[in-house]
């Protein structure tokens, strides 16, 4: 049962961190506007592909994961 408890704690922390990022994201002006974030507009359709932002967040989360495992 201790393994399940640890998993639930980690999932809770990840959800809390995601909520914090969503809450603070309007205050971070460069988030979502990096070079490499693509926006395609055609008529009434807009497609947004945040490639650079996803790569940056992935790198950040990988670094945090590495640091917490040590």
C-alpha positions, 0 to 999 in steps of 0.5 A: 500500500505504501507504493500506492500512497507515493504514487498518489502524492506524486500525482497530487503534486503534479496536478498542483504544479499544473494548476500553479502554471495555469494560474500564473501563465498570464503573468509570464509574457514570453510563455507561448510567444517563443520563436518556434511557436507557430500560429496558422490563420485561415479564414475563421480557423486558427491553429496554434502549435506551441512547439518551442514552449513544449520543448522548454517545459519538457526540458524544465520538467525533465531537469526537475525530475532528475533532481528529485530522483537524486 
